[in-house]
Amino acid sequence: MLYAIHRESAAPLRKPGDTVRISALFDDVNGCEKFAQRLLEFQPGSSQTRHEAADDEVLYVLAGHGELRVGAERTALGAGVGVYLRRGTVWSVSCEDPLELLSVLVHAPAAGMAAYARVELAAEGRRSATASRQFALGVGPGLGCPSVTQFIGYIPPGRAPDHYHRYDEVIYLLAGSGMLRAGGEEATLVAGVCVHLPAGRVHSLENSGPGEMELLGVFTPAGSPAEAYYPDGTPAAIPEED
């Protein structure tokens, strides 16, 4: 089973007359049935309007600055911003310089409340997870998106014990380097590598660098990124916060 791919391995497609190139990363073609993870690269100008009739969409700004337009509303986009767009919401982007967004389409979503919501993940306080790891929450139920949780994970050097989650997850490595071990396979991790971990898949992420590894995760059903279980089903211990 394929667990990791690099963004450079995906061939981008451009819609005629639009400013965006779309690269498919993980979706049902390579075993990811609950999500479609894509890279959206907007060139300078105003894009055509877009919407997903059946899927919620969760965005994260990887690089660049621009403006998100939802109806008459405008909101600034910059690196580290997360956005929730309820299914059927019509939106577009304008930018003066290239703008990169990571998009995750959420299939069969629960009914959301707001048409869209915005959050700056970098401004969110860090919380403790297992093995001295930390995370900051982004889009999730607290922002009107009941189906998924988006987060940034901060992983210190070293390897965590083998464990699994009860949620299905797609990951994008933002910074750092290391190794993924899952299902008896190994994959090298560098910035730009994408990972799909089905619910119940025992795995381990190792940070082999001198500094923190940073990753962006989106998982369903929504919950806490700190929830994890060892292979025997024992809950992993969560460090107490001061």
C-alpha positions as CSV (number, residue, x, y, z in Angstrom):
1,M,0.0,0.0,0.0
2,L,1.2,3.5,-0.8
3,Y,1.7,5.6,2.3
4,A,4.0,8.5,1.1
5,I,4.5,10.5,-2.1
6,H,6.3,13.7,-2.8
7,R,4.5,16.6,-4.3
8,E,6.9,16.8,-7.2
9,S,5.7,13.3,-8.4
10,A,2.2,14.7,-9.1
11,A,1.6,16.2,-12.6
12,P,-0.2,19.6,-12.3
13,L,-3.3,20.3,-14.4
14,R,-4.4,23.7,-15.5
15,K,-8.0,24.6,-16.3
16,P,-8.1,26.8,-19.4
17,G,-8.8,30.5,-18.5
18,D,-8.0,30.0,-14.8
19,T,-5.0,31.1,-12.8
20,V,-4.6,27.8,-10.8
21,R,-2.7,24.6,-11.4
22,I,-4.0,21.6,-9.5
23,S,-1.9,18.6,-8.5
24,A,-3.6,15.5,-7.1
25,L,-1.8,14.0,-4.2
26,F,-3.7,11.4,-2.2
27,D,-7.2,10.3,-3.2
28,D,-9.2,7.2,-4.0
29,V,-6.9,6.4,-6.9
30,N,-4.1,5.5,-4.4
31,G,-6.2,4.2,-1.6
32,C,-7.4,7.3,0.2
33,E,-11.2,7.0,0.2
34,K,-12.2,9.7,2.8
35,F,-10.2,12.6,1.4
36,A,-8.7,14.1,-1.7
37,Q,-5.5,15.9,-0.9
38,R,-4.4,18.4,-3.6
39,L,-1.9,21.2,-4.2
40,L,-3.4,24.4,-5.6
41,E,-0.9,26.8,-7.1
42,F,-2.4,30.2,-8.0
43,Q,-0.6,32.5,-10.4
44,P,-1.0,36.3,-10.1
45,G,-4.4,37.6,-11.0
46,S,-8.0,36.7,-10.1
47,S,-9.0,33.1,-10.3
48,Q,-12.3,31.8,-11.6
49,T,-14.9,31.0,-8.9
50,R,-14.8,27.5,-7.5
51,H,-17.0,25.3,-5.3
52,E,-17.4,21.7,-4.3
53,A,-21.0,20.5,-4.5
54,A,-20.6,17.4,-2.3
55,D,-17.4,17.9,-0.3
56,D,-16.2,20.3,2.4
57,E,-12.8,21.8,1.7
58,V,-10.1,22.6,4.2
59,L,-7.2,24.8,3.0
60,Y,-3.8,25.7,4.4
61,V,-1.6,28.4,2.9
62,L,1.8,27.0,2.3
63,A,3.4,30.1,0.7
64,G,2.5,33.5,-0.6
65,H,-0.1,36.1,0.1
66,G,-3.5,36.9,-1.4
67,E,-7.2,37.4,-0.8
68,L,-10.0,34.9,-0.4
69,R,-13.3,36.0,-1.8
70,V,-16.6,34.4,-0.6
71,G,-19.5,36.4,-1.9
72,A,-19.1,40.0,-0.9
73,E,-16.6,39.1,1.9
74,R,-12.9,39.4,1.6
75,T,-10.3,37.8,3.9
76,A,-6.5,37.9,3.8
77,L,-4.5,34.8,3.0
78,G,-0.9,34.3,4.1
79,A,1.5,31.5,5.1
80,G,0.1,29.6,8.1
81,V,-3.6,30.5,7.5
82,G,-6.2,27.7,7.6
83,V,-9.6,28.0,5.9
84,Y,-12.8,25.9,6.1
85,L,-15.3,26.0,3.2
86,R,-18.6,24.3,3.6
87,R,-19.8,22.2,0.6
88,G,-21.5,24.4,-2.0
89,T,-19.7,27.6,-0.9
90,V,-18.5,29.6,-3.9
91,W,-15.1,31.2,-3.6
92,S,-12.2,32.6,-5.5
93,V,-8.7,33.8,-4.9
94,S,-6.8,36.9,-6.1
95,C,-3.0,37.4,-5.6
96,E,-0.2,39.6,-6.9
97,D,2.4,36.9,-6.5
98,P,2.2,33.1,-6.6
99,L,0.1,31.6,-3.9
100,E,0.3,27.9,-2.8
101,L,-2.6,26.2,-1.0
102,L,-2.9,22.7,0.3
103,S,-6.5,21.6,-0.2
104,V,-8.1,18.6,1.5
105,L,-11.6,17.7,0.2
106,V,-13.7,15.9,2.8
107,H,-16.0,13.3,1.3
108,A,-19.5,12.7,2.9
109,P,-19.1,15.6,5.4
110,A,-21.4,16.2,8.3
111,A,-23.5,19.4,8.1
112,G,-21.4,22.4,8.8
113,M,-22.7,25.6,10.3
114,A,-20.8,28.6,8.8
115,A,-20.2,28.9,5.1
116,Y,-16.5,29.4,5.8
117,A,-14.1,30.2,8.6
118,R,-10.5,31.3,8.9
119,V,-7.8,30.6,11.5
120,E,-4.1,31.5,11.8
121,L,-2.5,28.3,13.1
122,A,0.8,30.0,14.0
123,A,-1.1,32.1,16.5
124,E,-2.7,29.2,18.2
125,G,-1.1,28.0,21.5
126,R,0.8,24.7,21.4
127,R,-0.7,21.7,23.3
128,S,1.1,18.5,24.4
129,A,0.8,15.1,22.8
130,T,2.7,11.9,23.2
131,A,6.5,11.4,23.1
132,S,7.2,15.1,23.9
133,R,5.4,16.2,20.7
134,Q,3.2,19.2,20.5
135,F,0.4,20.5,18.2
136,A,-1.6,23.6,17.4
137,L,-5.2,23.3,16.3
138,G,-6.6,24.8,13.1
139,V,-9.9,24.1,11.4
140,G,-12.2,21.9,13.4
141,P,-15.6,21.6,15.2
142,G,-14.8,24.8,17.1
143,L,-14.9,26.7,13.8
144,G,-18.1,25.1,12.5
145,C,-16.4,22.2,10.7
146,P,-17.7,19.1,12.4
147,S,-16.1,16.4,10.1
148,V,-12.4,16.9,10.5
149,T,-9.6,18.4,12.6
150,Q,-6.7,20.3,11.1
151,F,-3.5,20.7,13.0
152,I,0.2,21.4,12.9
153,G,2.4,18.9,14.6
154,Y,5.8,19.7,16.1
155,I,8.0,16.7,16.4
156,P,11.4,16.9,18.3
157,P,14.4,14.8,17.2
158,G,14.0,11.1,17.8
159,R,11.6,8.3,17.1
160,A,8.3,7.8,18.8
161,P,7.1,4.2,19.7
162,D,4.9,2.4,17.2
163,H,1.3,3.5,17.6
164,Y,-1.9,3.9,15.7
165,H,-4.9,6.3,15.6
166,R,-8.6,5.6,15.3
167,Y,-8.9,8.3,12.7
168,D,-8.0,8.4,9.0
169,E,-5.4,11.1,8.3
170,V,-3.5,12.9,5.5
171,I,-0.3,14.7,6.3
172,Y,1.9,17.2,4.5
173,L,5.5,17.6,5.8
174,L,6.2,21.4,6.2
175,A,9.7,21.3,7.5
176,G,12.4,18.9,8.7
177,S,13.5,15.4,7.6
178,G,13.1,11.9,8.9
179,M,11.5,8.5,8.3
180,L,8.0,7.0,8.1
181,R,7.6,3.4,9.1
182,A,4.1,1.9,8.4
183,G,2.8,-1.5,7.3
184,G,6.3,-3.0,7.1
185,E,7.4,-0.2,4.7
186,E,9.7,2.7,5.1
187,A,9.7,6.1,3.4
188,T,12.0,9.1,3.6
189,L,10.4,12.3,4.8
190,V,11.4,15.7,3.6
191,A,9.5,18.9,3.1
192,G,6.8,18.4,0.5
193,V,6.2,14.7,1.2
194,C,2.6,13.7,1.7
195,V,1.4,10.8,3.8
196,H,-1.8,8.9,4.1
197,L,-2.4,6.8,7.3
198,P,-5.7,4.8,7.4
199,A,-7.3,4.4,10.8
200,G,-5.7,1.6,12.7
201,R,-2.5,1.5,10.8
202,V,0.4,1.0,13.1
203,H,3.2,3.5,12.3
204,S,6.0,5.6,13.6
205,L,7.5,9.0,12.5
206,E,11.1,9.6,13.2
207,N,12.7,13.0,13.2
208,S,16.4,12.6,12.2
209,G,17.2,16.3,12.0
210,P,18.7,18.5,14.6
211,G,15.6,20.7,14.9
212,E,11.8,20.3,15.0
213,M,9.9,18.5,12.3
214,E,6.7,20.3,11.3
215,L,3.7,18.6,9.7
216,L,0.2,19.6,8.7
217,G,-2.4,17.0,9.4
218,V,-6.1,16.7,8.6
219,F,-8.1,13.7,10.1
220,T,-11.6,12.3,10.4
221,P,-13.5,11.8,12.6
222,A,-12.6,15.0,14.3
223,G,-11.0,14.8,17.7
224,S,-7.7,15.4,19.4
225,P,-4.3,14.8,17.6
226,A,-3.0,13.6,20.9
227,E,-5.2,10.5,20.9
228,A,-3.0,7.5,20.1
229,Y,-2.8,3.8,21.0
230,Y,0.1,1.3,21.2
231,P,-0.1,-1.8,19.0
232,D,-1.7,-3.8,21.9
233,G,-4.5,-1.2,22.2
234,T,-3.2,0.5,25.3
235,P,-3.8,4.3,25.2
236,A,-0.6,6.2,24.9
237,A,0.1,8.4,27.9
238,I,-0.5,12.2,27.4
239,P,1.9,14.5,29.3
240,E,0.2,16.8,31.7
241,E,0.4,20.5,30.8
242,D,1.5,23.1,33.4
